């Protein structure tokens, strides 16, 4: 086999087709996509409104290099993202190919912002211990996901990571820890605070209290620190609102989106920013020093715009909220029946539960049993330190209906029984 898969010692079945919330393997077996891949396929698979559009776009324009031409496709998508952003605050978009690249670009823009304002010493970032922002060296330096950092620890930047518990420590203690970190480093050296509205892979759908982001944004503003929201997983409908930060009524200066932007149909992500952030760069050097060969790819941009259109046309945010409420309630019922489930969390169709950390290998066992029973779920870490391999994310496509949700829950319960 010449193609490298994640586990080099495992033989993977080949997927041969997909439709709706199902993926079919080479033997014809169906798997209910209970995690939307990596919390990505928001419209499910082979969507009847999207495939003809992509084929039509192929006949029009496939690729132009962003330093040579603009495209109507990229401009229209940037306009739509501006219109969807909270209070139309995110006025500018920088398109890339993945969520990791969107975070890398956010870091570069934050540093360039301060350079243009004659504060080149502001190059540090503050992040959270329970966090995951991407797999390249810059993004991984921001991440607290120990399992993904460990091989590269000596090569990563050592940014301060807040360790206060989002669920169990008081908001006062969390803000105090943030202020202390700023005092220790010196506000004059800090470019930005970076956080996921809800912690996905590194926290199993972990979310802070209602006042958290308003308080942290106020601290950022007081100390002249930018706030970067990593909405790669939460953004564009996954939590039941267009942007996850809307749940906390707080606006970020820079926002990274991905995953649900292309919905699995095209590789695309974006770094969004306010006028405040872009203005000094535009007036100064006039150049953002970032970008990739496929940035602003017309086919990807056109596909992403159609994805957003379909979410609106089919009122899928309403379905995300209704089915999310239904599935989450059922997860609480399963928790009562199966003590191995210790915590249930989530908003919209980004839900998760943590399993009993004292049962060795329970996460891998449950994921494998689900796979054998035709259900795909996604691993996450949990526990007090964010190092326990005991978390599972349940994040089906926005299009899931009630009978499919019941099937998901039935397969999950069957798998839980087999793990008991």
Secondary structure in CASP SS format (residue, H / E / C, confidence):
PFRMAT SS
TARGET T0000
AUTHOR 0000-0000-0000
METHOD secondary structure of the structure
MODEL  1
X C 1.00
X C 1.00
X C 1.00
X C 1.00
X C 1.00
X C 1.00
X C 1.00
X C 1.00
X C 1.00
X C 1.00
X C 1.00
X C 1.00
X C 1.00
X C 1.00
X E 1.00
X E 1.00
X E 1.00
X E 1.00
X E 1.00
X E 1.00
X C 1.00
X E 1.00
X E 1.00
X E 1.00
X E 1.00
X C 1.00
X C 1.00
X C 1.00
X C 1.00
X E 1.00
X E 1.00
X E 1.00
X E 1.00
X C 1.00
X C 1.00
X H 1.00
X H 1.00
X H 1.00
X H 1.00
X C 1.00
X C 1.00
X C 1.00
X C 1.00
X C 1.00
X E 1.00
X C 1.00
X C 1.00
X C 1.00
X C 1.00
X C 1.00
X H 1.00
X H 1.00
X H 1.00
X H 1.00
X H 1.00
X H 1.00
X H 1.00
X H 1.00
X C 1.00
X C 1.00
X C 1.00
X C 1.00
X C 1.00
X C 1.00
X C 1.00
X C 1.00
X C 1.00
X C 1.00
X C 1.00
X C 1.00
X C 1.00
X H 1.00
X H 1.00
X H 1.00
X H 1.00
X H 1.00
X H 1.00
X H 1.00
X H 1.00
X H 1.00
X H 1.00
X H 1.00
X H 1.00
X H 1.00
X C 1.00
X H 1.00
X H 1.00
X H 1.00
X C 1.00
X C 1.00
X C 1.00
X E 1.00
X E 1.00
X E 1.00
X E 1.00
X E 1.00
X C 1.00
X C 1.00
X H 1.00
X H 1.00
X H 1.00
X H 1.00
X H 1.00
X H 1.00
X H 1.00
X H 1.00
X H 1.00
X H 1.00
X H 1.00
X H 1.00
X H 1.00
X H 1.00
X H 1.00
X H 1.00
X H 1.00
X H 1.00
X C 1.00
X C 1.00
X C 1.00
X C 1.00
X C 1.00
X C 1.00
X C 1.00
X E 1.00
X E 1.00
X E 1.00
X E 1.00
X E 1.00
X C 1.00
X C 1.00
X C 1.00
X C 1.00
X C 1.00
X C 1.00
X C 1.00
X C 1.00
X H 1.00
X H 1.00
X H 1.00
X H 1.00
X H 1.00
X H 1.00
X C 1.00
X C 1.00
X C 1.00
X H 1.00
X H 1.00
X H 1.00
X H 1.00
X H 1.00
X H 1.00
X H 1.00
X H 1.00
X H 1.00
X H 1.00
X C 1.00
X C 1.00
X C 1.00
X C 1.00
X E 1.00
X E 1.00
X E 1.00
X C 1.00
X C 1.00
X C 1.00
X C 1.00
X C 1.00
X C 1.00
X C 1.00
X C 1.00
X H 1.00
X H 1.00
X H 1.00
X H 1.00
X H 1.00
X H 1.00
X H 1.00
X H 1.00
X H 1.00
X H 1.00
X H 1.00
X H 1.00
X H 1.00
X H 1.00
X H 1.00
X C 1.00
X H 1.00
X H 1.00
X H 1.00
X E 1.00
X E 1.00
X E 1.00
X E 1.00
X E 1.00
X E 1.00
X C 1.00
X C 1.00
X E 1.00
X E 1.00
X C 1.00
X C 1.00
X C 1.00
X C 1.00
X C 1.00
X C 1.00
X E 1.00
X E 1.00
X C 1.00
X C 1.00
X C 1.00
X C 1.00
X H 1.00
X H 1.00
X H 1.00
X H 1.00
X H 1.00
X H 1.00
X H 1.00
X H 1.00
X H 1.00
X H 1.00
X H 1.00
X C 1.00
X C 1.00
X C 1.00
X E 1.00
X E 1.00
X E 1.00
X E 1.00
X E 1.00
X E 1.00
X C 1.00
X C 1.00
X C 1.00
X C 1.00
X C 1.00
X C 1.00
X C 1.00
X C 1.00
X C 1.00
X C 1.00
X C 1.00
X C 1.00
X H 1.00
X H 1.00
X H 1.00
X H 1.00
X H 1.00
X C 1.00
X C 1.00
X C 1.00
X C 1.00
X C 1.00
X E 1.00
X E 1.00
X E 1.00
X E 1.00
X C 1.00
X H 1.00
X H 1.00
X H 1.00
X C 1.00
X C 1.00
X C 1.00
X C 1.00
X C 1.00
X C 1.00
X C 1.00
X E 1.00
X E 1.00
X E 1.00
X E 1.00
X E 1.00
X C 1.00
X H 1.00
X H 1.00
X H 1.00
X H 1.00
X H 1.00
X H 1.00
X H 1.00
X H 1.00
X H 1.00
X C 1.00
X C 1.00
X C 1.00
X C 1.00
X C 1.00
X C 1.00
X C 1.00
X C 1.00
X C 1.00
X C 1.00
X C 1.00
X C 1.00
X C 1.00
X C 1.00
X H 1.00
X H 1.00
X H 1.00
X H 1.00
X H 1.00
X H 1.00
X H 1.00
X H 1.00
X H 1.00
X H 1.00
X H 1.00
X H 1.00
X H 1.00
X H 1.00
X H 1.00
X H 1.00
X C 1.00
X C 1.00
X H 1.00
X H 1.00
X H 1.00
X H 1.00
X H 1.00
X H 1.00
X H 1.00
X H 1.00
X H 1.00
X H 1.00
X H 1.00
X H 1.00
X H 1.00
X H 1.00
X H 1.00
X H 1.00
X H 1.00
X H 1.00
X H 1.00
X H 1.00
X H 1.00
X H 1.00
X C 1.00
X C 1.00
X C 1.00
X E 1.00
X E 1.00
X E 1.00
X E 1.00
X E 1.00
X E 1.00
X E 1.00
X C 1.00
X C 1.00
X E 1.00
X E 1.00
X E 1.00
X E 1.00
X E 1.00
X E 1.00
X C 1.00
X C 1.00
X C 1.00
X C 1.00
X C 1.00
X C 1.00
X H 1.00
X H 1.00
X H 1.00
X H 1.00
X H 1.00
X H 1.00
X H 1.00
X H 1.00
X H 1.00
X H 1.00
X H 1.00
X C 1.00
X C 1.00
X E 1.00
X E 1.00
X C 1.00
X E 1.00
X E 1.00
X E 1.00
X E 1.00
X E 1.00
X C 1.00
X C 1.00
X C 1.00
X C 1.00
X C 1.00
X E 1.00
X E 1.00
X E 1.00
X E 1.00
X E 1.00
X E 1.00
X E 1.00
X C 1.00
X C 1.00
X C 1.00
X C 1.00
X C 1.00
X C 1.00
X C 1.00
X H 1.00
X H 1.00
X H 1.00
X H 1.00
X H 1.00
X H 1.00
X H 1.00
X H 1.00
X H 1.00
X H 1.00
X H 1.00
X H 1.00
X H 1.00
X H 1.00
X H 1.00
X H 1.00
X H 1.00
X H 1.00
X C 1.00
END
